[in-house]
């Protein structure tokens, strides 16, 4: 049966699978023009923390969005209920290929027939996680950067994605203040992450080699580029465990990448210092977990 784009979008919810650092930020962005955003996560504390984050950040974000209004956030621990009626489903679970493959089989089986199924994976192409999917024409990569501070996203086909999906997503995301850019062919890391991976890797190497430290590198970056964040601050925001998973994926695909980047990350991870979500990473946040 041919795929048909979702209709009645304004009256249908968006479902985010995964309430972690990026999942809750995606929920925030999709809740800034009214409507309903559902957050699915099996961990109660994660679900509640995600809602607290959205409730805290949404009032300040809404006035920056043309036509913005505060939406409603629902928390779910039943996947079928979370998916029912959604026009867009965004997966934001850990960077584990087997987990994503299993999940997308469930999403394809349980979601409405016209729902767009998108992975927010930082490094896996959608085409690599659709083994259990019967309708790959509605599956794509939709990788958000780190909103709302970085309001961009990359789009990429699963190799089977209906091209009309990309026009629809670019139009709808723009209403939420997200600028989406389409990768014209399969690319590990898509567009932004492919470029960012090289920058991030070299920054980690400079520290691992004992040449400099995270704070000086970030300060140098901010001075030279006129921004208020640096690479290590951004890695803390994403989560050092996530950064490690992404780098391991690149290492699996490309021979000769340095290993001391992983060794450096491992020293922090072994101490439970994963970044903002644990209250300490390359920076100390006073031991208080941050959104």
C-alpha positions as CSV (number, residue, x, y, z in Angstrom):
1,X,0.0,0.0,0.0
2,X,1.4,3.4,-1.0
3,X,2.4,5.8,1.9
4,X,0.3,8.9,2.4
5,X,1.6,12.0,4.3
6,X,0.0,12.7,7.7
7,X,-3.0,15.1,7.7
8,X,-4.6,17.2,10.4
9,X,-1.2,17.8,11.8
10,X,-2.2,20.7,14.0
11,X,-4.6,18.6,16.0
12,X,-2.4,15.6,16.4
13,X,0.4,15.0,19.0
14,X,4.1,14.5,18.5
15,X,5.6,11.6,20.4
16,X,9.2,11.6,21.7
17,X,10.7,8.2,22.6
18,X,13.4,8.7,25.3
19,X,13.4,11.4,28.0
20,X,17.1,11.9,28.2
21,X,19.1,15.1,27.5
22,X,18.1,15.5,23.9
23,X,14.7,13.8,24.1
24,X,13.5,16.4,26.6
25,X,14.9,19.2,24.4
26,X,13.1,17.9,21.4
27,X,9.9,17.8,23.4
28,X,10.5,21.4,24.5
29,X,10.8,22.5,20.8
30,X,7.7,20.6,19.7
31,X,5.7,22.0,22.6
32,X,6.3,25.7,21.7
33,X,3.2,26.2,19.4
34,X,0.5,24.6,21.6
35,X,-0.8,21.1,21.0
36,X,0.3,17.9,22.7
37,X,3.7,16.4,23.1
38,X,4.0,12.9,24.5
39,X,7.2,11.7,26.2
40,X,7.7,7.9,26.4
41,X,10.3,6.5,28.7
42,X,10.3,3.4,30.9
43,X,12.1,5.1,33.8
44,X,9.7,7.2,35.9
45,X,12.4,9.6,37.2
46,X,13.5,10.3,33.6
47,X,9.9,11.0,32.5
48,X,9.3,13.4,35.4
49,X,12.7,15.2,35.0
50,X,11.9,15.7,31.3
51,X,8.5,17.3,32.1
52,X,10.1,19.5,34.8
53,X,12.6,20.7,32.2
54,X,10.0,21.5,29.6
55,X,7.8,23.3,32.1
56,X,10.7,25.4,33.3
57,X,12.1,26.3,29.9
58,X,8.9,26.7,27.8
59,X,7.6,30.1,29.2
60,X,10.9,31.8,28.1
61,X,11.0,30.0,24.7
62,X,7.4,30.6,23.6
63,X,7.8,34.4,23.1
64,X,10.7,33.8,20.7
65,X,8.6,31.7,18.4
66,X,6.3,33.4,15.9
67,X,2.8,32.2,16.8
68,X,4.2,30.5,19.9
69,X,2.0,29.2,22.7
70,X,2.6,26.7,25.5
71,X,1.7,23.2,24.7
72,X,0.7,20.3,26.9
73,X,3.3,17.6,27.9
74,X,2.0,14.1,28.6
75,X,4.1,11.3,30.2
76,X,3.7,7.7,29.0
77,X,5.1,4.3,30.0
78,X,2.9,2.4,27.5
79,X,4.3,2.5,24.0
80,X,1.1,1.8,22.1
81,X,-0.8,4.6,24.0
82,X,2.1,7.0,23.5
83,X,2.0,6.4,19.7
84,X,-1.8,6.5,19.2
85,X,-2.7,9.4,16.9
86,X,0.8,10.9,16.6
87,X,1.7,12.4,13.2
88,X,5.5,12.4,14.1
89,X,7.5,10.1,16.3
90,X,11.0,11.0,17.2
91,X,13.3,8.3,18.7
92,X,15.9,9.6,21.1
93,X,17.2,6.5,22.9
94,X,20.9,5.6,23.6
95,X,23.2,5.1,20.6
96,X,22.9,1.3,20.5
97,X,22.1,-0.2,17.1
98,X,20.3,-3.3,18.4
99,X,18.0,-1.2,20.6
100,X,17.1,1.1,17.8
101,X,16.4,-1.8,15.4
102,X,14.1,-3.4,17.9
103,X,12.3,-0.2,18.7
104,X,11.7,0.8,15.1
105,X,10.1,-2.6,14.5
106,X,7.7,-1.8,17.3
107,X,7.1,1.8,16.1
108,X,6.3,0.6,12.6
109,X,3.8,-2.0,14.0
110,X,2.1,0.3,16.5
111,X,2.1,3.8,15.1
112,X,-0.6,5.2,12.8
113,X,-0.1,4.2,9.2
114,X,0.7,7.8,8.1
115,X,3.0,8.6,11.1
116,X,6.5,9.7,10.2
117,X,9.1,7.7,12.2
118,X,12.3,9.6,12.7
119,X,15.5,8.7,14.5
120,X,17.4,11.4,16.3
121,X,20.5,9.2,16.2
122,X,23.7,11.2,16.3
123,X,25.6,8.7,14.1
124,X,23.4,5.8,12.8
125,X,21.8,6.2,9.4
126,X,18.1,5.3,9.4
127,X,18.8,2.7,6.7
128,X,20.9,0.8,9.2
129,X,18.2,0.3,11.8
130,X,15.2,-0.7,9.7
131,X,15.7,-4.4,9.6
132,X,12.4,-5.0,11.4
133,X,10.5,-2.3,9.6
134,X,7.9,-3.2,6.9
135,X,7.3,0.4,5.8
136,X,10.7,2.1,5.4
137,X,9.2,4.8,3.2
138,X,8.1,6.6,6.4
139,X,11.4,6.3,8.3
140,X,14.1,8.9,8.2
141,X,16.9,10.6,10.2
142,X,15.9,13.8,12.0
143,X,18.9,14.7,14.1
144,X,18.4,17.8,16.2
145,X,21.5,19.6,17.3
146,X,21.2,20.9,20.9
147,X,18.0,23.0,20.9
148,X,17.0,25.6,21.8
149,X,20.5,27.1,21.8
150,X,21.4,25.4,18.5
151,X,18.1,25.4,16.6
152,X,19.2,23.3,13.6
153,X,18.6,19.7,12.5
154,X,19.8,17.3,9.8
155,X,17.5,15.2,7.7
156,X,18.5,12.1,5.7
157,X,16.7,9.3,3.9
158,X,16.5,5.7,5.0
159,X,17.2,4.9,1.4
160,X,13.5,4.4,0.9
161,X,12.0,7.5,2.5
162,X,9.2,9.2,0.6
163,X,10.8,12.5,-0.6
164,X,7.6,14.4,0.3
165,X,8.3,13.8,4.0
166,X,11.3,16.1,3.9
167,X,9.4,19.1,2.5
168,X,6.7,18.6,5.1
169,X,9.2,18.3,8.0
170,X,11.2,21.4,6.9
171,X,8.0,23.4,6.8
172,X,6.6,22.1,10.1
173,X,9.9,22.3,12.0
174,X,10.4,25.9,10.9
175,X,7.2,26.8,12.6
176,X,8.8,25.6,15.8
177,X,12.0,27.6,15.3
178,X,14.0,24.6,13.9
179,X,16.0,25.0,10.7
180,X,16.3,21.5,9.0
181,X,18.9,20.7,6.3
182,X,18.7,17.7,4.0
183,X,21.7,15.5,3.4
184,X,21.6,14.6,-0.3
185,X,23.1,11.1,0.1
186,X,23.9,8.7,2.9
187,X,26.5,10.1,5.2
188,X,27.6,8.9,8.7
189,X,27.1,11.9,10.9
190,X,24.9,13.5,8.3
191,X,26.1,17.1,7.7
192,X,26.7,19.0,11.0
193,X,27.7,16.0,13.1
194,X,30.2,14.9,10.5
195,X,31.9,18.2,10.6
196,X,31.5,18.5,14.4
197,X,33.0,15.0,15.0
198,X,36.3,16.2,13.5
199,X,36.4,19.3,15.7
200,X,35.4,17.4,18.8
201,X,37.9,14.6,18.2
202,X,40.8,17.0,17.8
203,X,39.8,18.9,20.9
204,X,39.8,15.6,22.9
205,X,43.2,14.7,21.4
206,X,44.7,18.1,22.4
207,X,43.7,17.4,26.0
208,X,44.6,13.7,25.9
209,X,48.1,14.6,24.5
210,X,48.6,17.0,27.4
211,X,48.8,20.1,25.2
212,X,46.0,22.1,26.8
213,X,42.9,21.7,29.0
214,X,39.1,21.9,28.4
215,X,38.7,25.3,30.0
216,X,41.4,27.0,27.9
217,X,40.2,25.4,24.7
218,X,36.7,26.5,25.3
219,X,37.8,30.1,26.2
220,X,39.9,30.1,23.0
221,X,36.9,29.0,21.0
222,X,34.6,31.6,22.5
223,X,37.1,34.4,21.9
224,X,37.8,33.5,18.3
225,X,34.2,32.8,17.2
226,X,32.3,35.2,19.4
227,X,30.0,32.6,20.9
228,X,29.2,31.9,24.6
229,X,29.9,28.2,24.5
230,X,32.9,25.9,23.8
231,X,33.3,22.3,22.5
232,X,33.8,20.8,26.0
233,X,30.8,22.7,27.3
234,X,28.7,21.3,24.5
235,X,30.0,17.7,25.1
236,X,29.0,18.1,28.8
237,X,25.6,19.2,27.7
238,X,25.2,16.2,25.3
239,X,26.6,13.7,27.9
240,X,30.1,12.2,27.8
241,X,28.7,8.6,27.6
242,X,26.8,9.7,24.4
243,X,29.9,11.4,23.0
244,X,31.8,8.1,23.6
245,X,29.2,6.0,21.9
246,X,29.2,8.3,18.9
247,X,33.0,8.2,18.6
248,X,33.1,4.4,18.9
249,X,30.7,4.3,15.9
250,X,33.0,6.4,13.8
251,X,35.9,4.2,14.9
252,X,34.0,1.1,13.7
253,X,33.6,2.6,10.2
254,X,37.0,4.3,9.8
255,X,40.4,2.8,10.4
256,X,43.1,4.7,12.1
257,X,41.2,7.0,14.3
258,X,42.9,7.8,17.6
259,X,42.0,5.8,20.7
260,X,43.2,8.2,23.3
261,X,40.0,10.2,22.9
262,X,38.1,7.2,24.3
263,X,40.6,6.7,27.0
264,X,40.2,10.3,28.1
265,X,36.4,10.0,28.1
266,X,36.6,6.8,30.0
267,X,38.5,8.4,32.9
268,X,35.5,10.7,33.4
269,X,32.8,8.1,32.8
270,X,34.5,5.7,35.3
271,X,34.0,8.4,38.0
272,X,30.3,8.8,37.0
273,X,31.1,12.3,35.6
274,X,28.9,12.3,32.5
275,X,28.4,16.1,32.2
276,X,25.5,18.3,33.1
277,X,23.1,15.4,33.6
278,X,25.2,14.1,36.6
279,X,26.4,17.5,37.8
280,X,30.0,17.1,36.8
281,X,31.9,16.3,33.6
282,X,34.6,18.5,32.1
283,X,33.1,21.2,34.3
284,X,31.8,21.0,37.8
285,X,28.1,22.0,38.2
286,X,28.1,21.8,41.9
287,X,27.0,18.2,41.9
288,X,23.5,19.2,40.7
289,X,22.2,17.5,37.6
290,X,21.3,20.0,34.9
291,X,18.7,19.8,32.1
